[in-house]
Amino acid sequence: MRIDIITCLPRLLESPFGDSILKRAQNKGLVSVHVHDLREYSTDKHLKVDDYAYGGGAGMVMMMEPILNCFRKLQEDTDYDEIIYMSPDGEQFSQKVANELSLKGNLLILCGHYKGVDERIREHFITREISIGDYVLSGGELAAAVVCDAVIRLLPGVLSDETSALTDSYQDDLVAPPVYTRPADFEGMKVPEVLLSGNEKKIEDWRFEQSVERTKKRRPGLIS
């Protein structure tokens, strides 16, 4: 998979891709992530990428020209399966969306900033808009990192145990059951006996029951 991210603030994305699972995935050659500074595609001598909104009002708007210059340059070498715009009013990101995107080959992500981008970019060039929640961030960079993290960990070979991602919360529309590790008894706080039994069938049944009960309490909207 190849992921290209367009941003006004590329340094915000250095840390998320420089450690842990996302770094290892890149080192293994399972994904390549490229961050592009939008200002490098500005034709303004001050590298300006925003301007005042027509009709007035507070806040600036990301201009069309730098974005299209960047899009067209990247598309010379890469055919993108999706051109994604990170936006507060986009499609709600979910495990289902992450699963869908993990099956794609090439993704291009545009990080919004200021009051957003010129609407003509959204109307004519964006293929999918994604929001990570009903709140507003200072920009789309952190949201893009969240999406990339959720997608990349699903790629075959990224996790040392490939079954791990398949048992995560929301993969089966249930949240994950409680988990425990050693010691089995810590200051009188004990691990459930079923988990120490060695009976795989009973353990799986217990975990499923716990997932259902926890989902009912914490995410009742998932239970139909």
N, C-alpha and C positions, 0 to 999 in steps of 0.2 A: 504494500500500500504506500502511496505517496500522499502527503498532506501539505498543502501550501496555505499559509496564513498571512493575510494582509492586515497591517496594523499601523497606526500612527506612533505607537509606543512599543517597539520591538523588544526593549529591555525587560518589559513586564513578563515576557514569555521565556526568558532565559532559564529561570529556576525550574519551572514545571517539567521541562524536557531535559534537564541536566542531571537528574537523579533517579534512583530507584528503577521501577519497572519500565518507565518510558525511555529512560536512557539505555537500559539493557536491550529493549526491543530494537532500538536504532543500531546499537552495536552489533546485534545479531543479523542485521540486514533485513529484518522483518517489516520495518516501516522506515520511511524517510520523511522527516519533518523539516520544512523550509519556511522561515519567517522572513517576510518582505516588508521593508520600511516604505510606507506609502509616499513619504516625502521625496523619495528618490525618483518618483514618477511625476512630480510637480513641474510645471513649466515656468513657475513663478521664481524670480531671483531669490526670494526669501523662503522658498520651499513651502509655500502656503498650500494647504489642502482643504481649507474651510472658508466659508463666506457667510454674509448675512442672509437671512431668509427673506424671500420675496413676501411682501405683505406685512413685514415687520414682526415684532415679538422678540422675546428673550432667547438668547442662545444662538450658536452658529450651526451651520449645516455643512456636512462633508460634500465637496464638489464632485461633479461627474468626471471631469477630465482626468485627474490623477488616477482615479479608480479604473477608468476604462483603459488608460495607458498601461496600467499594471495587468489588468485582465488580458489584454491583447498580447502583451509580451509573454506572459506565462503560457497562453494558449498556443503559442507558436511551437512549443515543444511537448505540451501535455494536453490530452483530451480528458476533461473532467466529467466524472459521473454526476457530481452535484456541485453547484456553486451556492454555498450556504452563507446567509447573512445572520449574524447573531443579533437578535432584537428582542426587547421585552415583550412585544406583542406577537412573536412568532409561535409556531407549533410548540407545545409543551414537550420538553425533552423527557424521555423515559427509557427504560431498559429495552423496550420494543424498538424504539428509534435507534438506540445504540446498536442493537443486533442487526438492524437493516443496514446501517452505515458500515458496519464491519465487513459486510459482503461486497462493498464497493472497492474499486481499484484506486481511483484518484479523487481526492476531495480538495476543493478550494474554499477557504473560509475567509469571509470579510468581517472584520471587527468594527462594529459601529462605535461612534464617539460623538461628543457634543450633543446636538439634538437629533442626530441620526444622519442618514445619507439622503441625497437628492432622490425623491420618490421615483424618478425615471430609471434609476439603477435597479430598484426593487421590481419595477413593472416589467422591464425588458431584459434583464440579465441574470437576476437571481432565480435559482430553481427551487430553493427551499429556505424557509426562515425558521430559526429555532430559538426558543427561549428556555433558560434553565429555571425559571420561576417568575412568579408575579411580583417582581420588585425591580428596581432600577440600579444598575451599577454605573461606575464612572465611565466604563467602556466595555467593549465586548471581549477583551483579551482574556480575562479570567474565565468568562463563560466558554470561550473557545477551548481553553485548557481543560475545563471540566469535560466537555464533549470529547475531546481527543483522548483523555485518560480513560473514559468509559468505553470508547470504541477500540483503542489499541490493545487493551488488556484482553479483549475477546479474540484477537488474531491467533491462529494456531501457532504454538511454539513460544508465545510471549510469557505465559505463566509456566512455571516448572511442572505444575500439576494441571493439565488441561481440563480436568473435570471440575476444578475449583470454580471457574467462571460459570459453569453450568448449574452450580448449586448456590449461587449468590441470591440475595434478595431480589424479588421481582421477576426472576427468570420464569417461574411458574405462577406468576400473579400472587405470590405469597411472600411475606417477609421471612428472613432466615430464622431458624430456631435458635435458642440460647446455646452457647458453646462454653466448654470448660477445659482446663488443663491441670497439670499437677501443681500442688498435691491434691489428692482426693479428699482430704480432710484438713482444712486450714482453720485453726482456732474454733473448731466446732461447726464451721460452715462446710457442708458436705456436697459432693457431686452426686446427682441422682443415680441411684443404684443401677438403673437400667443401662446406663452408659458404661458401667464396669462389668456388665454381665457377659460380654463377648457374643451375645446373641444378635447377629446382624439384623434379622427380621424384626425383632422387638425394638432394636435401636432405631431403625428406619421408620417404623410405625410411630414411635414416640416423637421423633423429630418432625414427622408430618403433622401429628396432632398439635405439637407445640407451635408449628408454623401457622396452622389454621387459627388457633386461639390467639396468638400474638397479632395476627393480621386483623382479626375481628376487633381487637382492642385498639390497635394503633393505626391501622389503615383500613377501616371498615368499608371504604369505597371500593376496595379491590374484590370484596366478596359479593358475588352476584346472587 
